[in-house]
Amino acid sequence: MIKQTFIAAAALAALSGAAPAAAQSYVTLGRLTCGSEGGTGLIITSTKNLMCTYRPANGAPTAVYAGMIRKFGLDVGTTGKSVMVWDVLAKTGTPVTAYALAGEYYGLGADASFAVGGGAKVIAGGTNKAFMLQPVNVQVQEGLNLALGVEHLTLAPAG
């Protein structure tokens, strides 16, 4: 019962924070592709390290980010390699500089795997909370896992 209450509260908090963003006008900037070697879910939380490449739609040079994604909610099992692909959207008028995607993102996610599986995450944040990452397709991952909850993604320039 406590877990269900925690998940419901976390989902409500994430949705209430996302509501003002939905009213904004966004433009598509490019695509962010992240890969992970996997990890183990610890029932209430899990953490995975990521390497991400941002490819701007306007042909500007790519940017590489080191990242970490934390899940809060139900997360049971083990995953192997996974790949996540997002369209990068920004509020209209947002200045986009080198490594502008660096920062923290929050949202909701769901994943399931039995040998091979998938999932989806919609998250927002970054510099001045001006960016939104929307899944291009279902995330692909290996393993035996079930996860549902709030996602916290941190991106920093890889160096």
N, C-alpha and C positions, 0 to 999 in steps of 0.2 A: 504494500500500500504506500509506503514511504517513497519507493522508487517511482511509482505512477504519479504521485503528487509532485515530486521533483521534476519529472519529465514534463508534466502539464504546465507547471509554473515556468520552466525554462522556455518551453515553446511559446507560451503567451508573452513572455518578456521579449523574446526575439521578434515575434510578430508585431508587437506594439512599437518596437524600435524601427521596424521596417516600413511601417505605414506612411510616415512622412516622406520617405524616399520614393515610394510609389507615385506620389503626386508630382515629383520632379520630372523634367524632360531630360532624357538621356540620349547620347550619341554613341555609336559603336566605334571603339578605337583600335581594336585588334583582337588577338587570341592569346590566351595563356595556357600552356600545357605543362602539367606537373607530373612527376613520377615519384614513386615511393617503393622502397624495398619491402615494405610491410611492417607488421607489428602484431601485438597481442592485446585484445580487449580486456580490460580489467573491471568489467561489469558496469561501473559508474563512469569511468573515464578511460581514455587511451590517447596516445601520442604517436605521431608518425613524422619522420623527417622527410622533406621534399626537396627536389631540385626542379626548378621551373624556368621555362623560357617564354618570354613575351615577344610576340611578333606583331609589330604595328601594322595596321591595314594600309597606311600611307607609304609603306616601303622603307621607313626609317630603320636604322640598325636595331637588331634584336637586343634584348636585355636579359641577363640570367640572374635569377634570384634563388637564394637558399630560403627554405621555408619550413614551417612546422605547423601541423594541423592537430588540434586537440578536440576530442569529442567529449561532451558531457551529457550523460543520459544512459540508455541501455547500450552496452557494447560487449558482446560475448563472442569469443572465438579468436582465431588467428588468421591473418591475411598475408599473402605473399605480395609479389609485385603488383602495383596498381598504377593506372594512368588516368588522370583527370584533365578534361579539356573544357575551358570556359571562354565565352565571348566576354571581352572587357568593355564595359560601358562606363561612361562618365557623365556627370551632370553637365548640361550645356554651359559652355563658357569656362570650364575648368582648364587652367593652364597645365599642359602635360610636359614635364621636364624629364630628363634622364632619370630612371629609377623612380618615377612618380608613383608606381604601384606599391612601393615599400610602405609597410604599416600593418595595422591589425584589421581583420575582417571578422564579422560575426554573421551567423545565419543558421538555417536548419538543414539537416542532411539525413539520408537514409541509405543504408547499404545492406546487401545480403549476398552471401556466397556459399555455394556447395561445389567445391572444386573450382568452378569458374562462376563469377557473379558480377554484380554491378551495383550502381547506386547513383544518387544525384545530390548536389549541394547548391543552394542559391545563397550567396553571401555578399555582404556589402561592407565597405570601410575604406581603408587606405588614407592617403593624405587628405586631411580635412573631411573625411568620410564622404568623398566625392565619387567613389568608384563602386560599381556593382559587377560581380562575377556571376554570369548565368551559364548553366551547363549547356554545351553544344550538343552533347550526346550523353548517354549513360556512361558513367565511370566504369572501367573494366578492371577487375581485380581477381586474383587467385586466392583460394583458401576456404575455410569453413568459418563463417562469421555472420552475425546479425547485429546491426547497429542502427539506432534511431535517437536523435537528440540535437543539441545545439553544437554547432561547429565554431571553432575559433582558429583562424588561420593567421599566421604571422609571416610576412615576407620581408626580406632584407637583401640588398645587393650582394651577390655571390662574389667573393673575392679571395 
